[in-house]
Amino acid sequence: MRSNWIGYKNLTMKNKTFTVYLALCLGLFGAHRLYLKGWRDLGLWLHFIATALGFIGLRRAFAIGQDDQLSWLLAPFLGVSLFAACLAAIIYGLMLEAKWNKAYNSDASTSPTGFGLAGGTSGITIFGVILALLIGATALMSAIAFAGQRYFEYAARAA
């Protein structure tokens, strides 16, 4: 069976730019891992569980108040999950084309790569990496600051 870049085999190629933006927009839920590795990936479920725990913590903080110890324990999971998704977007976006194609595109030798195709990197990809760096750093620092503040408030109250 002869395959060309328009044919069926190209549908199985994983696009790096799409993966970066998937990690950036829906990475909290592990959508980038679902796209690359499928339903059986442990990282997908860890993203989903961490995000759910973070949302539970935020909901408890809004419903019960900021003095709820469980909410300040769970809420940073949301920030860490967002940071992990942004870190994945940065790693995927800066991955060399050959390494990307070896890891995710077994048919890379039969289809063209380059601008916007398969493992190619474009300006749009790099813009996604820059956004991921901005959002990921903000999420990580916010999670650390929130958890640290709550911990020291609890320690001061206990003393």
N, C-alpha and C positions, 0 to 999 in steps of 0.2 A: 504494500500500500504506500503510494507516494504521498508525502505530506508537503504542503506549502504553508507559507506564513498566514494565509487566510483560512486554511483548512481547520479541521477539527482539533488537531494536535495543539494548535496555538491556544485553544480554550483552556488547556491545562497549565499553561505558563502562568507563573505568579509575577505580577507587576510590582516592582519595588515602590514606585510612587503611590500607587493605590494602597499598598500596605502601610506606608508612612502616614497617609491621611486617615486610614482606617484606625490605626493605633492612636492617632491624635484625637479623632472625633468619638470613636466608640471603644477605645482601648480600656476604659474602665470596666467594661463587661467582657473583655478578652476577645473582641471581634477579630483583631489582627491574628491572634493565635488560631482561631477557628478557620480563618481564611487560609493560613499557611499549613496547619497541621491537622485540622479536623476535630471532631467531637471528642476523641479519646485523649486529647492532650491535657495533662495535669495542670499546666499553667493557665489554661482557659478556665478551669474550674476554680483555681486559686484566685484569679482576678475577680471572678464573679462572686465568690464567697467574701473576699475582702471588701469589695464594693458594697455588698449587701450589709455586712457588719457596720461599715461606715455610715451608710444611710440610716440604719437602725439607731446608731449613736446620735446622729444629727436629729432624728425625729424625737428621740428621748430628750435631747437638750432643749428642743423647742417646746415639747409638751410638758415636761417636768420642771425644767429649769437647768441652769448651768451648774447647780450644785450636785447634780446627779453623778455619782462616781462612775457608774457604768457607761454613761454617755461620754465622759471624757476619756474613758478607756477605749471605746469603740470608734469614736469619730475620727481619730487619726488614721484608721485603716483606709478611709476614703482618700485622704491625701497621699498615703503611701501607694495605693493602687493607681492613682492618677500619675504619680511620679514614675512608677514602674512602666506604665503604658507609654509615657513620654520618653523614657530611657530606651524602650524598645524601638520607638519611632526614630530616635537618633541613631541607634546602632544599625537598624535596617537601612536608613537613608544614607549612611556613610560607608556601608559595606561595598567592597569592590565588586564590580560586575561579574568577574569570574567566580568569586566566592559565592555570590548570590545565586548565580546560575547552577553552580555545583550543589548548593544546599537545597534549592527549591525548584529548579527547572532542569529536569533530566533531559529534555528535548532541546536544550539551548543551542546545540550545534546545528540543528536543522532549521532554525528560524532566525531571522535577523534580530539583532539587538541594537541598542543605541538609544537615541532620544525617545523617551516615552514608552519604549517596548521592553518587556521582560525585565532584565536586571540593569537597564540603563539608568543613568542619573541625569536629571535635567535641572534647570533652575527652579522649577516648580517643586521638585523633590527637596532641594536645598532650602527653599522657603519653608517647607513643612518641618524640616529639621530645626530651623531657627525658631519657629513657633513652638515646637516641642521643647526646646531648651528653655525658652521663656516660661512656658506654662509649667513644665516639670520642676524647674528650680523654685518657682513660686509655691507650688503645691508642697514640695518637700520642706521648705522653710516654714510654711504655714502649719504643717502637721507637727513639726518639731517644736515650734513656738507654742502652739495650743497645748500639746501634751506636757511640755515643760512647765508652762504656767499653771495648768491644773494640778500637776504633781506638787509643785512648791506651795500652792495654796492649800492643798490637802495636808501637806506636811506641817505647815505653819499652824493650821487649825488643830491638828492633833497634838501639837506641842504645848 
